Amino acid sequence: MITNTSEKTPISIAYSPDTDDAFMVHALREKRVDWGRFVFTFTIGDIQELNDAAKLGTYDITAISVGAYPSLREKYLMMPVGASVGDEFGPAIVTKPNSHLKACDLRGKRIAVPGLTTTAHIAAQSLIGPFEAVPMYFMEIRDAVLAGSVDAGILIHELQLDPESAGLRKIDDLGRLWHDRHKLPLPLGANAIKRDLPPDVISELTKIYRKSVEVGLANREDTIASAVSSAIARDSLDQAKGDLYISMYVNERSLEFQDDVLNSIHILYEQGARDGIFEAINLKEHVCV
């Protein structure tokens, strides 16, 4: 057995600062999962930052928006583990509290989005119809909506749980709208792994990441407490909200891609290609095993 760290293979992992990503990687970070022949380093970054970093091939394993993958396919494979999937729930569409706008009124409006390659933006363009997307850091969207610099905003991560407490008016939910139209869940985030890693390394790393999710679920209470304390939106979270958020986004769907999730990604990519956001792609040719 190799015990010398210098003889192990270094692997960089990047994940977003939301509770579900922190939950899924917690056991791996804390070495509750055997690192085997690898030594891991961890970086936290805003999801749009990670999407952009992936274009440069910065990290070996990285959280990405599902909607960003088509532009990353030359450098990365999609991992079938660690996905965050909204099943009749998802990013919240919000306006100022005194607004009378409905989702059907937002076509052509200025809408704050957490990045142009995020799934939230691509799904919203499909569901609402063409609108003027105003990309910004996800934590700034609330203030932009309240200030009236945009007509509406799309909240991701934990901010989607209770926008009313932040003084906003929730007018709809992208996950619900997606389900109403397609009868499918909305895949939001996933992990990607460097395509040029050896096949045996890709397979082993996928198993290690899956084990981290499994250990987190088996030690749910402790893992949630740690994930909530490290979340960038922790000021708006408590243990109960953290538990709810994990229930929504970390479950059996995070352990492997199910057929309905793959079908939904296929539709999302068809929509993105139709809207000229990226070239058409068949995801099934790009998922590692």
ABEGO torsion letter per residue (X at the ends): XBABAAABBBBBBBBBABAAAAAAAAAAAAGABBAEABBBBBBBBBAAAAAAAAAAGABABBBBBAAAAAAAAAABBBBABGBBBBBGBEBBBBBBAABABBAAAABGBBBBBAEAABAAAAAAAAAAEBBBBBBBBAAAAAAAAAAGABABBBBBEAAAABAAAAGBBBABBAAAAAAAAAGBBBBABBBBBBAABBAAAAAAAAAAAAAAAAAAAABAAAAAAAAAAABAAAAABBAAAAAAAAAAABBAAAABBBAAAAAAAAAAAAAAAAAGABBBBBAAAABBX
